[in-house]
Amino acid sequence: MGRVLWGNLAWHPAAAAWRAVAPTAPTPDCIEILHADNGNAVYRLVGAGSSGAPIIARRSGKARALIVRTLYEKMLSRLPLTLPRYRAFRVEGPEYAWVFLEER
């Protein structure tokens, strides 16, 4: 696992993007940085989902984010597998987008 951020995390881009699509969601207790490289990143927002479930926030190029969204929303959700559940999608400028998944 990478670094873990603590404190008031409302400033963090992943937390801000999540709150934009889920305005009543709590601010994360902490943010685990799972991957960060060249504008792409994966964060685990601990305590930010329903009933305190972690939210996986994936920031990537818009084309890749659309594929991930379709994969989770339309295909994997129909299979009898225990996978993170698709929660939201948010475009960030002309090049990037966020996909939010809730851990079960």
Secondary structure, DSSP 4 states (H G I P E B T S, - for coil): ---EEES--TTSHHHHHHHHH-TTSPPPSEEEEEEEETTEEEEEEET-SGGG--EEEEEEEHHHHHHHHHIIIIIGGGSS---PEEEEEEEETTTEEEEEEE--
